[in-house]
Amino acid sequence: MSKLPIVEGVMKYVGENNKLFCMPGHKSGKGFKTTEIGRELYNNFIEADITEVEGLDNLHHPDGIIKEAQEKLSDLYGSRKSYFLVNGSTSGNMAMIFSCFNEGEEVIVERNCHRSIFNGIIMRKLKPIYIKNKIDKKINTPLSIDEEYLLYLIKNNRNAKGIIITYPNYYGVCCNLKLIINEAHKQGLMVLIDSAHGAHFGISSGLPENAVRLGADYVVMSAHKTLPSLTQTAYLHIGNNVDVEKIDFYVSAFLSTSPSYMLMCSMDYARYFLEDKGKEAYEQLIYICNLYKKKINNISDFHIISKEDVMDVYDMDLTRYVLQTRVGINMYKLSEYLRDKKVQPEMCDGVNIIFIFSPFNTAEEFKILYEALLKCNLENFQGESILALEQKIPHMELRPWEVLLMASELKDYRETNGRICKEAIVPYPPGIPIIQQGETIDVDIIKAIDYYIKCGVSILGMDDKFKIKVTRD
Ligand SMILES: Cc1ncc(COP(=O)(O)O)c(C=O)c1O
């Protein structure tokens, strides 16, 4: 038994000296050590862990150094106003949903949105109208939204007040956001963007444009995912159509009243880094990503996905890899092999392994990844590949928040035809809900569950006795 389970666990991990091809963007502190001011900050982080002492400023009512830093942030991204968030993009997603919508209103939202968006929809008692995600057969993952279907929804849902889109998604895939924003604005819809993975966008022409400059009304970005900023830090940006008093209130309501200056310093630093060194640093990163992508693609049976490989993808973030191999290989086992080689990917979905890079991944680290793949014997990782099913949006009988208030019972999924789902059922991979709270289970849903059970994937929302939660009759 450990004396200090968390401390001992984390110290062990740190001691392994893994190469981080995952969040956070500062990559074990290297992001701070590349500049003089960053080194000073790095050496004094713990001392910077103070709250609103005399002489500093107040995040909930900024009129000094925080106000000045937020104005610089706003200038860099081109927003009307920008905010530092100390509770992650999760708090930004909540704040934008509460600020934009009133209880009971309709929202057009990506089916595969992050759970913080879905939780916000439940808490604000909204009616979601889902946009399907396209599943690319070649890549076998939910790569982007079905744009045609979204444009149809925009035109045919006169009661919807806004749309929520993820830009980019976990795979770095971007939809044609400019087109979507224009169409949505024409119909009077507000556009809310979860850009948790896109805080570095727009800094170089080799990257997709940032969602603020494309005209979105609210944009949330996790600073910690791709920039040199501490975990839990995020930015919220607003455009000209937003009621500032209202969003000021909700941002404050969803943030801790004891924000640490350690977090705020790192967000200020990440903004400084982007502004001062970002263009050059990201161009160098894109160069090295492209270089090693070519080398890895030359290893037989490995392939890093490019825009050209996938149908209907508007743009892709070149600073992440989506790695695939041949059919019949268990990607979880390959991922474990990489971990043994001290290569830490961001995630594996069973079909793809995702790597997130930042300018602080060195050429030496890319070489380690390349050599680990070069030396790997895929025969050791044989297993099943899982093919994702086409998505169908079931009939919504009740709104998700209504279901939350109802009693539930556990039933064998094979006996739930016609019942209302109380907890989302999400096979992982591919990670898209087959059914959400409030939707009616039918034979197609049961068949889809049958299929994913046969594939042996884990299914969130189902217990080990094949029981799922439905509302009580
Ligand atoms: C698309 C997306 N949105 C929001 C979040 C939540 O971000 P945070 O962890 O900064 O709260 C995540 C986290 O992984 C995410 O992937």
PDBQT file of the ligand as one rigid body, heavy atoms in Angstrom, charges set to zero:
ROOT
HETATM    1  C1  LIG A 501     -13.343  18.784 -27.657  1.00  0.00    +0.000 C 
HETATM    2  C2  LIG A 501     -13.123  19.037 -26.186  1.00  0.00    +0.000 A 
HETATM    3  N1  LIG A 501     -13.830  20.016 -25.579  1.00  0.00    +0.000 NA
HETATM    4  C3  LIG A 501     -13.681  20.299 -24.275  1.00  0.00    +0.000 A 
HETATM    5  C4  LIG A 501     -12.794  19.583 -23.499  1.00  0.00    +0.000 A 
HETATM    6  C5  LIG A 501     -12.661  19.913 -22.033  1.00  0.00    +0.000 C 
HETATM    7  O1  LIG A 501     -11.461  20.616 -21.859  1.00  0.00    +0.000 OA
HETATM    8  P1  LIG A 501     -10.783  20.809 -20.444  1.00  0.00    +0.000 P 
HETATM    9  O2  LIG A 501     -10.178  19.508 -20.107  1.00  0.00    +0.000 OA
HETATM   10  O3  LIG A 501      -9.777  21.906 -20.715  1.00  0.00    +0.000 OA
HETATM   11  O4  LIG A 501     -11.823  21.216 -19.476  1.00  0.00    +0.000 OA
HETATM   12  C6  LIG A 501     -12.044  18.541 -24.073  1.00  0.00    +0.000 A 
HETATM   13  C7  LIG A 501     -11.127  17.741 -23.263  1.00  0.00    +0.000 C 
HETATM   14  O5  LIG A 501     -10.520  16.786 -23.652  1.00  0.00    +0.000 OA
HETATM   15  C8  LIG A 501     -12.219  18.255 -25.459  1.00  0.00    +0.000 A 
HETATM   16  O6  LIG A 501     -11.530  17.262 -26.062  1.00  0.00    +0.000 OA
ENDROOT
TORSDOF 0
